């Protein structure tokens, strides 16, 4: 289901859909009125005026889609844009069909009029360019198929039903092929996005995807007046591991630390590798006190082991959107980063949730000391 996709994929998919909607709306806005030139030479003047009015009305509607819709990362906005893109030519098809059946056309006029009947085929084939799930494709195709059926019902008395049934069956086949193409695009996009948003070494989210998520979560928190906490985690004395044991050993420590942290995260929390041995932990709907409890549990579980069998420790800075009056997500990161350095100056292996000039909160002093000896795997002492 599309609603089950992680937020970064939803954002990028919504952006792609809106961009493609705007591209096709622009093309339709240009090509739709130009076809009136051909109509002028083959149709009676009254019919041409009526069709031209429809074409220019559709052109204005397409222009409004191009102007009004911009990528916002919202799937709801993307769905509305797609619905309008397909609704405009669908209404045009039904209206033009009613106009054309009122005239007895022959020769070139009849041939050009027949071309109007291919519009539903073009629309359903166009579904294939959008990364959609099966349900989404069916929902967007249904109005077009319904419009085709409605056109047949309105022309019930003179309809060649075997021909109509064949055309409708072909529309259904095109819908199936387009849906399959959309599903393939979506699956390929999921694979690419998952690969792009993950840090290749640790498997946690990359900095770029973390910044996108922070921007989204910060906006959500501001709009709903919700809490949002951020912890800046820096592994202590990591440089000495690379210097003493090599970068391969350092990479192993980083991977183990990321894996250990991830095991203690709550549902909805997000761990980001910010750079080097630095990690950012995003805690949505979590105030200062709740974040303190979560970090205490995280530290209780430890951060893994150095190659010399000493426990890996971390200095952590904590910030919260409302308690620290942060006006944007960059300020939230900056505040947590500064407090991480305060924790290092105070001796490392601790959490700081206040500025250096203030008194550290009592729950830091009350945190239990991890018994690392007790959690060393058997046979590795």
JOVENQUI-V475266 format. One record per run of one state. SS is the DSSP state (A for helix, B for strand, O for the rest). FROM is the first residue (numbers start at 0). LEN is the number of residues. If there is no record, write none. Layout:
# JOVENQUI-V475266
{{SS | FROM | LEN} {SS | FROM | LEN}}
This chain:
# JOVENQUI-V475266
{{O | 0 | 1} {A | 1 | 3} {O | 4 | 2} {A | 6 | 36} {O | 42 | 2} {A | 44 | 24} {O | 68 | 6} {A | 74 | 26} {O | 100 | 7} {A | 107 | 9} {O | 116 | 2} {A | 118 | 11} {O | 129 | 4} {A | 133 | 21} {O | 154 | 1} {A | 155 | 3} {O | 158 | 2} {A | 160 | 37} {B | 197 | 1} {O | 198 | 6} {B | 204 | 1} {O | 205 | 1} {A | 206 | 18} {O | 224 | 3} {B | 227 | 8} {O | 235 | 2} {A | 237 | 8} {O | 245 | 1} {A | 246 | 17} {O | 263 | 6} {B | 269 | 6} {O | 275 | 2} {B | 277 | 7} {O | 284 | 3} {A | 287 | 14} {O | 301 | 3} {B | 304 | 1} {O | 305 | 5} {B | 310 | 1} {O | 311 | 2} {B | 313 | 7} {O | 320 | 8} {A | 328 | 17} {O | 345 | 5} {B | 350 | 2} {O | 352 | 9} {A | 361 | 4} {O | 365 | 6} {A | 371 | 4} {O | 375 | 6}}
